[in-house]
Amino acid sequence: MILCLDVGSTWTKAALVTEEGELVRTGQHPTTPPEVLRGVDALRESVGDGEVLACSSAGGGLRLAVVGQERVVSAEAGYRVALSAGAKVVHVSAGLVDVKALRASAPDLVLLVGGTDGGDQSVLLHNAGKLARVAVPIVLAGNVEAQPEAVRLLHNRTVVACPNVLPDVGRLAPEPARRAIREAFLQHVIGGKGLSRGPRFRRLVRAVTPDAVLGGVSRLAAQDREGAVLVVDVGGATTDVYSAVSTADSEGVERTVALPPDRRTVEGDLGMRWSAPGVVKEAHAERLTTEDLTAEAQRRAEDVGWLPEDPAVDTKLASFAAILAVRRHLRQVDGQLGPHGAGLLVLSGGVFRHMADIAPVEEALRGDPVLRPVLRTAEITVDRDYVLAPVGLLAESGRHEAADRLAKRLS
């Protein structure tokens, strides 16, 4: 048996899976800081035990700052890589870094990029010198010819150097930096979050949760299907959107930074509780509704644990959050979901899992004039068993057939 764990800030979720990818049992337990292993061990007793594959977003997940050379090229490339690596981007700097502003964002990690290979080195080296005073690990993924000097300037910091995220103008190479961010998170960040007293938890965790989910989305897209996979995860504070296509974007599309085949965007102002006022504000701004839900949204933001007897307002907020987040995601990825649009839309998050009937949400999504062309032939389903992160964990461990079999629960 394989026990896949997702240790979140509020809940720890478990899925017990056979080596063949059959789902045996699921469960969840409140996350138990300052010793999250208490919740983990409770799940091992109630759900069943086996080889543990774990991911975590507890303690706020991975807070990452991006420092680039200029906004349109290198900083944008770093930003996209950071999102796809499962990080919450809390600061983006273009040009000469403002160390005070960067510190105020309280990052766990800094991604330092800048310059194409063989190009300008001055901004990258200036920023490296300034970042030597910032007490967080640095992932260095800029101009490879400038990296030896940048490492020297960062001599008193933990530095993980990797190939350039932007080796040439218009060509994004995200994978080395994504791997470096993951390793830095596991080795240098998760142990400092005050989640567990010993090294056992750090040894169990293999990925930050959004990175595992993106891996699951990629496995879904790799299956024999027409169209891209879209996943909308509506939480209390943020709404994440993931998309993946089975092949890279077609050549010849003019853009500043080329797109990887799997993408993630995070909307920090769209959520069901803390960010409910942002949903209402944006729904009015984008003319999704004229109904005044301001008071209802404020009540949810002030009492995040409140559960209304009538789910009608939550259903509307969830629909608005999903529509707005997917609209933004499509703008961020230049609308590139392949020639067939979305073949599968997966709704994730507690609001959808506990919804008796998702028909009103489906009707709102399909009826939106912006999303209608993208979703015209899409199957819409709900990840009721929390399997996306386990699919990603199985794939990351090399169990691709098991990952694909588990993923079929969503098809």
Secondary structure as the mmCIF struct_conf table of DSSP 4:
data_model
#
loop_
_struct_conf.conf_type_id
_struct_conf.id
_struct_conf.beg_label_comp_id
_struct_conf.beg_label_asym_id
_struct_conf.beg_label_seq_id
_struct_conf.end_label_comp_id
_struct_conf.end_label_asym_id
_struct_conf.end_label_seq_id
STRN STRN1 ILE A 2 VAL A 7
BEND BEND1 SER A 9 THR A 10
STRN STRN2 TRP A 11 VAL A 17
TURN_TY1_P TURN_TY1_P1 GLU A 19 GLU A 20
STRN STRN3 LEU A 23 PRO A 30
TURN_TY1_P TURN_TY1_P2 PRO A 33 PRO A 34
TURN_TY1_P TURN_TY1_P3 VAL A 36 VAL A 36
HELX_RH_AL_P HELX_RH_AL_P1 LEU A 37 SER A 46
TURN_TY1_P TURN_TY1_P4 VAL A 47 VAL A 47
STRN STRN4 GLU A 51 SER A 56
HELX_RH_3T_P HELX_RH_3T_P1 ALA A 58 GLY A 60
BEND BEND2 GLY A 61 GLY A 61
STRN STRN5 ARG A 63 GLY A 68
BEND BEND3 GLN A 69 GLN A 69
HELX_RH_PI_P HELX_RH_PI_P1 ARG A 71 ALA A 75
HELX_RH_AL_P HELX_RH_AL_P2 GLU A 76 SER A 84
TURN_TY1_P TURN_TY1_P5 ALA A 85 GLY A 86
STRN STRN6 LYS A 88 ALA A 94
BEND BEND4 GLY A 95 LEU A 96
HELX_RH_AL_P HELX_RH_AL_P3 VAL A 99 ALA A 104
TURN_TY1_P TURN_TY1_P6 SER A 105 SER A 105
BEND BEND5 ASP A 108 ASP A 108
STRN STRN7 LEU A 109 LEU A 112
BEND BEND6 GLY A 115 GLY A 115
TURN_TY1_P TURN_TY1_P7 ASP A 117 GLY A 118
BEND BEND7 GLY A 119 GLY A 119
HELX_RH_AL_P HELX_RH_AL_P4 SER A 122 LEU A 131
TURN_TY1_P TURN_TY1_P8 ALA A 132 ARG A 133
BEND BEND8 VAL A 134 VAL A 134
BEND BEND9 VAL A 136 VAL A 136
STRN STRN8 ILE A 138 LEU A 140
BEND BEND10 GLY A 142 GLY A 142
TURN_TY1_P TURN_TY1_P9 VAL A 144 ALA A 146
HELX_RH_AL_P HELX_RH_AL_P5 GLN A 147 LEU A 153
TURN_TY1_P TURN_TY1_P10 LEU A 154 ASN A 156
BEND BEND11 ARG A 157 ARG A 157
STRN STRN9 VAL A 159 ALA A 161
BEND BEND12 VAL A 165 VAL A 165
BEND BEND13 PRO A 167 PRO A 167
STRN STRN10 ASP A 168 ASP A 168
TURN_TY1_P TURN_TY1_P11 VAL A 169 GLY A 170
STRN STRN11 ARG A 171 ARG A 171
HELX_RH_AL_P HELX_RH_AL_P6 GLU A 175 ALA A 184
HELX_RH_PI_P HELX_RH_PI_P2 PHE A 185 VAL A 189
HELX_RH_3T_P HELX_RH_3T_P2 ILE A 190 GLY A 192
BEND BEND14 LYS A 193 LEU A 195
BEND BEND15 ARG A 197 PRO A 199
HELX_RH_AL_P HELX_RH_AL_P7 ARG A 200 LEU A 204
STRN STRN12 VAL A 205 VAL A 208
HELX_RH_AL_P HELX_RH_AL_P8 THR A 209 ALA A 222
BEND BEND16 GLN A 223 ASP A 224
BEND BEND17 GLU A 226 GLY A 227
STRN STRN13 ALA A 228 VAL A 234
BEND BEND18 GLY A 236 ALA A 237
STRN STRN14 THR A 239 ALA A 244
BEND BEND19 SER A 246 THR A 247
HELX_LH_PP_P HELX_LH_PP_P1 ALA A 248 SER A 250
TURN_TY1_P TURN_TY1_P12 GLU A 251 GLY A 252
BEND BEND20 THR A 256 VAL A 257
HELX_LH_PP_P HELX_LH_PP_P2 ALA A 258 PRO A 260
BEND BEND21 PRO A 261 PRO A 261
STRN STRN15 ASP A 262 GLU A 267
TURN_TY1_P TURN_TY1_P13 GLY A 268 ASP A 269
BEND BEND22 MET A 272 ARG A 273
TURN_TY1_P TURN_TY1_P14 TRP A 274 SER A 275
HELX_RH_AL_P HELX_RH_AL_P9 ALA A 276 ALA A 285
TURN_TY1_P TURN_TY1_P15 GLU A 286 ARG A 287
BEND BEND23 LEU A 288 LEU A 288
HELX_RH_AL_P HELX_RH_AL_P10 THR A 294 GLU A 302
TURN_TY1_P TURN_TY1_P16 VAL A 304 GLY A 305
BEND BEND24 GLU A 309 ASP A 310
TURN_TY1_P TURN_TY1_P17 PRO A 311 PRO A 311
HELX_RH_AL_P HELX_RH_AL_P11 ALA A 312 GLN A 332
TURN_TY1_P TURN_TY1_P18 VAL A 333 GLY A 335
BEND BEND25 LEU A 337 LEU A 337
TURN_TY1_P TURN_TY1_P19 PRO A 339 HIS A 340
STRN STRN16 ALA A 342 SER A 348
BEND BEND26 GLY A 349 GLY A 349
HELX_RH_AL_P HELX_RH_AL_P12 GLY A 350 ARG A 353
TURN_TY1_P TURN_TY1_P20 HIS A 354 HIS A 354
BEND BEND27 ALA A 356 ALA A 356
HELX_RH_AL_P HELX_RH_AL_P13 ALA A 359 GLY A 367
TURN_TY1_P TURN_TY1_P21 PRO A 369 LEU A 371
HELX_RH_AL_P HELX_RH_AL_P14 ARG A 372 LEU A 375
TURN_TY1_P TURN_TY1_P22 ARG A 376 THR A 377
STRN STRN17 GLU A 379 VAL A 382
TURN_TY1_P TURN_TY1_P23 ARG A 384 ASP A 385
HELX_RH_AL_P HELX_RH_AL_P15 LEU A 388 GLU A 396
TURN_TY1_P TURN_TY1_P24 SER A 397 GLY A 398
HELX_RH_AL_P HELX_RH_AL_P16 HIS A 400 ALA A 407
HELX_RH_3T_P HELX_RH_3T_P3 LYS A 408 LEU A 410
#
